[in-house]
Amino acid sequence: MKKVDRTYWREANIYYFCAISQTGSTLNAFLWYLLFNIFTVSILEMNSNKGHSFKAWLLATRPWSFPASSMPVLVTLAFLAWKGFEVNWLYGVWAIVNIIVFHAAGNTWSDYFDYKRGVDREDTIGGMSIVSGEFKAGEIKKFAWVLLFIAVLMGIGLMLCTGLYTLYFGLAGCLLIVAYPWLKYHALGDVDIFLTYSVLPILGTSFVATGEIYLSALWLSVPIGFITVGILHSNNARDIEHDRRAGIYTFAMLIGRRASALLYCFEVLFPFIWVAVVAFFGKLPLWSLLVLVAMVPAVKNSIKAMRFPSAGAKALYGVDEATAQLQLMFSLLLTISLFIPLFL
């Protein structure tokens, strides 16, 4: 960081810490000050020392995929509100930001290992931050560690405000993120993603937002988790030949093209059946049938997937990003449907 930036930053920190100290306890003031400092210093260091713009660093995290991590938390908060819990929205928003940073760390961590393992090359799609030459492998690895460090500190701050169970959920998520490359290379990536971006954030959010682990929130894990796994599965199905060349074994490779196409269709279409059945039995409001609107992009994606066995990888170009957009649309509609009864 440049000298002028350091001087400005030192003064800004003093004013910021004094300001937030007047709004609550010393512990909370320190936590917010610490997180504020970590985020901005990290950004300034990367921007000034590495020769890359903030936009370049942001794109290296693959932000288009963030609905996979943020939407489970948002939907869970809405579900808890619908069930009549007193929701701590501040901690809920904190959890959303926290898991997005964890997700960014996981994406860059995965990109680094995919490059080192020979999975990502010049003729592959996705994970191009290193292959394109824009970043060195060491830069992405360091970036992943910085993001993971930030996410862990945020998690510790949230734990101090909520309780020890937050630590357990955070540690489990952290371990799954770090282990993801190995699990992916051994056909267990889909299981990892389902746990990391469905089960854990749903249960963890119920605890940080209400102070208790509400198991009934797991009704949400199937539709949200399946669509999220669909993002990974469409990516792995598209890259079957490249992954085979690299000597790794994804679940898509094990079941083949046709089964992969059918599985993807199941992952993005079954959530609508699940929500309808669960709503029929009163576990979700009937308003949740609003998610049926999202069937339009889900069907479009499925049609593309069914071309995969005959047309090959090109049939799945862009389907992973389209599935992330489907997750965003599906989850927002479900969130709205959970809030509607509160205003009627």
C-alpha positions in Angstrom: 0.0 0.0 0.0 1.3 3.4 -0.9 2.5 5.8 1.9 -0.3 8.2 1.3 -2.9 5.4 1.4 -1.5 4.2 4.8 -1.7 7.7 6.3 -5.2 8.2 5.0 -6.2 4.7 6.2 -4.8 5.2 9.7 -6.9 8.4 10.1 -10.0 6.8 8.7 -9.7 3.9 11.1 -9.5 6.2 14.1 -12.6 8.1 13.1 -14.5 4.9 12.2 -13.6 3.1 15.4 -14.7 6.1 17.5 -17.9 6.4 15.6 -19.0 2.8 16.0 -17.9 2.7 19.7 -20.7 5.1 20.4 -23.3 2.8 18.9 -22.9 -0.4 21.0 -20.6 -2.5 23.2 -16.8 -2.3 22.9 -16.7 -5.9 21.6 -19.1 -5.3 18.8 -17.3 -2.0 18.0 -14.0 -3.9 17.8 -15.4 -6.7 15.6 -16.9 -4.2 13.1 -13.7 -2.2 13.1 -11.6 -5.4 12.5 -13.8 -6.6 9.6 -13.9 -3.1 8.1 -10.1 -2.9 8.3 -9.4 -6.4 6.9 -11.7 -5.9 3.9 -10.4 -2.6 2.7 -6.7 -3.1 3.5 -6.8 -6.4 1.5 -8.4 -4.7 -1.4 -6.0 -1.8 -1.4 -3.0 -4.1 -1.1 -4.1 -6.2 -4.1 -5.0 -3.2 -6.2 -1.7 -1.3 -5.6 0.9 -4.0 -5.3 -0.2 -6.6 -7.8 -1.0 -4.5 -10.8 -4.5 -5.8 -11.1 -7.7 -3.8 -10.9 -10.4 -4.5 -8.3 -12.7 -5.6 -11.1 -10.1 -8.2 -12.2 -9.8 -9.6 -8.7 -13.6 -9.7 -8.4 -14.0 -11.5 -11.7 -11.4 -14.1 -10.5 -13.8 -15.1 -7.8 -16.5 -16.0 -10.4 -19.2 -13.8 -8.9 -21.9 -15.2 -11.2 -21.9 -18.3 -9.0 -22.6 -16.4 -5.7 -26.4 -17.1 -5.8 -25.5 -20.7 -4.9 -24.2 -19.6 -1.5 -26.2 -16.5 -0.7 -29.7 -17.7 -1.6 -29.9 -20.6 0.9 -29.3 -18.0 3.7 -31.8 -15.6 2.3 -34.5 -18.2 1.9 -33.9 -19.6 5.3 -34.3 -16.2 6.9 -37.6 -15.7 5.1 -38.7 -19.2 6.2 -37.9 -18.5 9.8 -39.9 -15.2 9.6 -42.8 -17.1 8.1 -42.7 -19.6 11.0 -43.0 -16.8 13.5 -39.4 -16.7 14.8 -37.9 -13.4 16.0 -35.2 -13.1 13.3 -32.0 -11.2 13.9 -31.7 -9.6 10.5 -28.3 -8.1 11.3 -26.8 -11.5 11.9 -28.6 -12.8 8.9 -27.1 -10.2 6.6 -23.7 -10.9 8.2 -24.1 -14.6 7.4 -24.9 -13.8 3.8 -21.8 -11.7 3.4 -19.7 -14.3 5.3 -20.7 -17.2 3.1 -20.2 -15.2 -0.1 -16.6 -14.6 1.0 -16.2 -18.3 1.9 -17.6 -19.1 -1.6 -15.1 -16.7 -3.3 -12.3 -18.4 -1.4 -13.5 -21.8 -2.5 -13.7 -20.7 -6.1 -10.2 -19.3 -6.2 -8.9 -22.3 -4.2 -10.5 -24.7 -6.7 -9.1 -22.7 -9.7 -5.6 -22.9 -8.3 -5.7 -26.7 -7.9 -7.4 -27.2 -11.2 -4.6 -25.4 -12.9 -1.8 -27.2 -11.0 -3.5 -30.6 -11.7 -3.7 -29.8 -15.4 -7.5 -29.7 -15.4 -7.7 -26.1 -16.7 -5.7 -25.5 -19.9 -6.0 -23.1 -22.8 -8.6 -25.2 -24.5 -10.9 -25.5 -21.4 -13.8 -23.4 -20.4 -14.0 -21.6 -17.1 -11.3 -21.1 -14.5 -9.4 -18.9 -17.0 -7.9 -16.4 -14.5 -4.6 -18.3 -14.5 -4.6 -20.0 -17.8 -5.2 -16.7 -19.7 -2.1 -15.3 -18.1 -3.9 -12.5 -16.3 -2.9 -13.9 -12.9 0.0 -16.1 -11.8 -0.9 -19.3 -10.0 0.7 -18.0 -6.8 -1.4 -14.9 -6.9 -4.6 -16.8 -7.0 -3.4 -19.2 -4.3 -2.5 -16.2 -2.1 -5.8 -14.5 -2.9 -7.7 -17.7 -1.9 -5.9 -17.7 1.5 -6.6 -14.0 2.0 -10.3 -14.6 1.3 -10.4 -17.6 3.6 -8.7 -15.6 6.3 -11.3 -12.9 6.0 -14.1 -15.4 6.0 -12.8 -17.1 9.1 -12.4 -13.9 11.0 -15.9 -12.9 10.1 -17.1 -16.3 11.3 -15.3 -15.8 14.6 -16.9 -12.4 15.0 -20.3 -13.9 14.3 -19.6 -16.7 16.7 -18.8 -14.3 19.5 -22.1 -12.6 18.9 -24.3 -15.8 18.6 -22.7 -18.8 20.2 -20.4 -21.8 19.9 -22.5 -23.7 17.3 -21.6 -21.1 14.8 -18.0 -22.2 15.1 -19.0 -25.8 14.4 -20.9 -24.9 11.3 -18.1 -22.6 10.1 -15.4 -25.2 10.7 -17.4 -27.8 8.8 -17.8 -25.4 5.9 -14.2 -24.4 5.9 -13.0 -28.0 5.8 -15.4 -28.9 3.0 -14.1 -25.9 1.0 -10.5 -26.8 1.5 -11.1 -30.4 0.7 -13.3 -29.7 -2.3 -10.6 -30.1 -5.0 -9.6 -33.6 -3.7 -13.3 -34.6 -3.3 -14.1 -33.4 -6.8 -11.2 -35.4 -8.3 -12.6 -38.5 -6.6 -16.3 -38.1 -7.7 -17.5 -36.6 -4.4 -17.7 -33.0 -5.4 -21.5 -33.1 -5.8 -21.8 -34.3 -2.2 -19.4 -31.6 -1.0 -21.4 -28.9 -2.7 -24.8 -30.1 -1.4 -23.5 -30.0 2.2 -21.5 -26.8 1.8 -24.2 -24.7 0.0 -27.4 -26.2 1.3 -27.4 -28.2 4.5 -24.8 -26.3 6.5 -25.9 -22.7 5.6 -29.6 -23.5 6.2 -28.9 -25.0 9.7 -26.3 -22.4 10.4 -28.5 -19.5 9.5 -31.3 -20.9 11.7 -28.9 -20.8 14.6 -27.3 -17.4 14.1 -30.7 -15.7 13.3 -32.8 -17.3 16.1 -30.4 -18.8 18.6 -31.6 -22.3 18.0 -31.1 -25.0 15.3 -34.4 -25.4 13.6 -34.4 -28.8 11.8 -37.6 -28.2 9.9 -35.7 -25.6 7.8 -34.1 -28.6 6.1 -37.3 -28.8 4.0 -35.5 -26.1 2.0 -32.3 -28.1 1.5 -33.6 -30.4 -1.3 -34.8 -27.8 -3.8 -32.1 -25.3 -3.1 -29.3 -27.9 -2.9 -30.3 -29.8 -6.0 -30.2 -26.7 -8.2 -26.9 -25.7 -6.7 -25.5 -29.2 -7.4 -26.8 -28.8 -10.9 -24.5 -25.8 -11.4 -21.5 -28.1 -10.7 -22.9 -31.1 -12.5 -23.5 -29.2 -15.7 -19.9 -27.9 -15.5 -18.4 -31.3 -14.9 -20.5 -33.0 -17.6 -19.3 -30.4 -20.1 -15.7 -31.0 -19.1 -15.8 -34.8 -19.1 -13.1 -35.2 -21.8 -10.8 -32.5 -20.3 -11.1 -34.0 -16.9 -10.4 -37.5 -18.2 -7.2 -36.1 -19.9 -6.2 -34.6 -16.5 -6.6 -38.0 -14.8 -9.4 -37.0 -12.4 -12.7 -38.7 -11.9 -15.8 -36.6 -11.4 -19.3 -38.1 -10.8 -20.3 -37.0 -14.3 -17.5 -39.1 -15.8 -18.5 -42.2 -13.8 -22.1 -42.2 -15.0 -21.5 -41.0 -18.6 -23.1 -38.5 -20.9 -26.7 -39.7 -21.2 -27.1 -40.3 -17.4 -25.4 -37.0 -16.7 -28.0 -35.2 -19.0 -30.9 -37.0 -17.3 -29.5 -36.3 -13.8 -29.1 -32.6 -14.6 -32.8 -32.4 -15.7 -33.8 -34.1 -12.4 -31.7 -31.7 -10.4 -33.4 -28.6 -11.9 -36.9 -29.9 -12.3 -37.5 -32.0 -9.2 -37.3 -28.9 -6.9 -40.6 -27.7 -8.3 -42.3 -31.0 -7.5 -40.8 -31.0 -4.1 -42.0 -27.5 -3.3 -45.5 -28.3 -4.5 -45.7 -31.5 -2.4 -44.3 -29.8 0.7 -46.7 -26.9 0.3 -49.6 -29.3 0.0 -48.7 -30.8 3.4 -48.4 -27.4 4.9 -44.7 -27.3 5.4 -44.5 -24.3 3.1 -47.2 -21.7 2.3 -49.3 -22.3 -0.8 -47.8 -19.0 -2.1 -44.6 -20.9 -2.6 -46.1 -22.2 -5.8 -44.9 -18.9 -7.2 -41.6 -20.7 -7.9 -43.4 -22.4 -10.8 -42.6 -19.3 -12.8 -39.0 -20.3 -12.7 -39.8 -23.5 -14.6 -39.4 -21.7 -17.8 -35.6 -21.3 -17.6 -35.4 -24.7 -15.9 -37.0 -26.4 -18.9 -34.9 -24.4 -21.3 -31.7 -25.5 -19.5 -33.0 -29.1 -19.5 -33.6 -29.0 -23.3 -30.0 -27.9 -23.8 -28.8 -30.7 -21.4 -30.6 -33.4 -23.4 -28.7 -32.4 -26.5 -25.4 -33.2 -24.7 -25.3 -36.9 -25.4 -25.3 -36.3 -29.2 -24.0 -32.8 -29.6 -21.2 -33.0 -27.0 -19.7 -30.4 -24.7 -20.9 -27.4 -26.9 -24.5 -28.2 -25.9 -23.7 -27.3 -22.3 -21.8 -24.0 -22.9 -23.2 -21.4 -20.6 -25.5 -23.9 -18.8 -23.6 -23.6 -15.5 -24.1 -19.8 -15.4 -27.7 -20.2 -16.6 -28.3 -22.6 -13.7 -26.9 -20.1 -11.2 -29.4 -17.5 -12.6 -32.1 -20.2 -12.2 -31.1 -20.6 -8.6 -31.3 -16.8 -8.1 -34.8 -16.6 -9.7 -36.1 -19.7 -7.9 -34.8 -18.6 -4.5 -36.1 -15.0 -4.8 -39.5 -16.2 -5.8 -39.5 -18.6 -2.8 -38.4 -15.8 -0.5 -41.2 -13.5 -1.7 -43.7 -16.3 -1.3 -42.6 -16.7 2.3 -43.0 -13.0 3.1 -46.4 -12.6 1.4 -48.4 -14.3 4.2 -46.8 -12.0 6.8 -48.5 -9.0 5.1 -51.9 -10.5 4.6 
